[in-house]
């Protein structure tokens, strides 16, 4: 094999390698295009899911706020009711003590009038 044949053989080998390399690049470019499309689809699905979660969080927060306000209202009503009941109980007690004091003074006057010994 002379030098010209060797050079032609090397060029054919290089050409075959170049062709394989070009096919590999084309395949990689197609794969990359598929990856980009998949990534775009994934981004869209993730964005939709994030938006859905955001809406659920907003709804939950609204429900939580509404429930908290209702509980605060019930607690306030309970406190007011208990405060009134306590106030009424103190009022009744003070009225009874006042009556008892008046009765004791009356007893003292009666005992004094009747000249009875004090207890």
C-alpha positions as CSV (number, residue, x, y, z in Angstrom):
1,X,0.0,0.0,0.0
2,X,1.5,3.2,-1.1
3,X,1.2,6.6,0.6
4,X,-1.7,7.8,-1.5
5,X,-3.7,4.7,-0.6
6,X,-2.8,5.1,3.0
7,X,-3.9,8.8,2.9
8,X,-7.2,7.8,1.1
9,X,-7.8,5.1,3.7
10,X,-7.2,7.6,6.5
11,X,-9.5,10.1,4.9
12,X,-12.2,7.5,4.5
13,X,-11.9,6.5,8.1
14,X,-12.0,10.2,9.2
15,X,-15.0,10.7,6.9
16,X,-16.8,7.7,8.5
17,X,-15.9,9.0,12.0
18,X,-17.2,12.5,11.0
19,X,-20.4,11.0,9.7
20,X,-20.9,9.1,13.0
21,X,-20.1,12.2,15.0
22,X,-22.6,14.3,13.0
23,X,-25.3,11.6,13.6
24,X,-24.5,11.5,17.3
25,X,-24.7,15.4,17.4
26,X,-28.1,15.2,15.6
27,X,-29.3,12.6,18.1
28,X,-28.1,14.6,21.0
29,X,-29.8,17.8,19.6
30,X,-33.1,15.9,19.2
31,X,-32.7,14.5,22.8
32,X,-32.0,18.0,24.0
33,X,-35.0,19.3,22.3
34,X,-37.1,16.6,24.0
35,X,-35.6,17.5,27.3
36,X,-36.4,21.1,26.8
37,X,-40.0,20.3,25.9
38,X,-40.3,18.0,28.9
39,X,-38.8,20.8,31.1
40,X,-41.3,23.3,29.8
41,X,-44.2,20.9,30.4
42,X,-42.9,20.2,33.9
43,X,-42.6,23.9,34.6
44,X,-46.2,24.5,33.5
45,X,-47.5,21.6,35.7
46,X,-45.5,22.8,38.7
47,X,-46.7,26.4,38.2
48,X,-50.3,25.1,38.1
49,X,-49.8,23.0,41.3
50,X,-48.1,25.9,43.1
51,X,-51.1,28.2,42.1
52,X,-53.5,25.5,43.4
53,X,-51.6,25.2,46.7
54,X,-51.6,29.0,47.0
55,X,-55.4,29.1,46.6
56,X,-55.8,26.3,49.1
57,X,-53.5,28.2,51.6
58,X,-55.6,31.4,51.1
59,X,-58.8,29.5,51.6
60,X,-57.4,27.8,54.8
61,X,-56.2,31.1,56.1
62,X,-59.6,32.7,55.5
63,X,-61.3,29.8,57.3
64,X,-58.8,30.0,60.1
65,X,-59.4,33.8,60.5
66,X,-63.2,33.2,60.4
67,X,-63.0,30.5,63.0
68,X,-60.7,32.5,65.2
69,X,-63.1,35.4,65.1
70,X,-66.0,33.1,66.0
71,X,-64.1,31.6,68.9
72,X,-63.1,35.1,70.2
73,X,-66.8,36.1,70.0
74,X,-67.8,33.1,72.0
75,X,-65.1,33.6,74.6
76,X,-66.1,37.3,74.9
77,X,-69.8,36.3,75.4
78,X,-68.9,33.7,77.9
79,X,-66.7,36.1,79.9
80,X,-69.5,38.8,79.8
81,X,-72.1,36.2,80.9
82,X,-69.8,34.9,83.8
83,X,-69.0,38.5,84.8
84,X,-72.7,39.4,85.0
85,X,-73.4,36.2,87.0
86,X,-70.6,37.0,89.4
87,X,-71.7,40.6,89.7
88,X,-75.3,39.5,90.3
89,X,-74.0,37.0,93.0
90,X,-72.0,39.8,94.7
91,X,-75.0,42.1,94.5
92,X,-77.2,39.4,96.1
93,X,-74.6,38.8,98.8
94,X,-74.2,42.5,99.6
95,X,-78.0,42.9,99.8
96,X,-78.2,39.9,102.2
97,X,-75.4,41.4,104.3
98,X,-77.1,44.7,104.3
99,X,-80.4,43.1,105.4
100,X,-78.5,41.1,108.1
101,X,-76.9,44.3,109.4
102,X,-80.2,46.0,109.5
103,X,-81.7,43.1,111.4
104,X,-78.9,43.0,113.8
105,X,-79.3,46.7,114.5
106,X,-83.1,46.2,114.9
107,X,-82.4,43.3,117.3
108,X,-80.1,45.5,119.3
109,X,-82.8,48.3,119.5
110,X,-85.4,45.7,120.6
111,X,-83.1,44.2,123.2
112,X,-82.3,47.6,124.5
113,X,-86.0,48.6,124.7
114,X,-86.8,45.3,126.4
115,X,-83.7,45.6,128.6
116,X,-82.5,42.2,127.6
117,X,-78.8,41.2,128.0
118,X,-76.8,41.3,124.8
119,X,-75.5,38.1,123.4
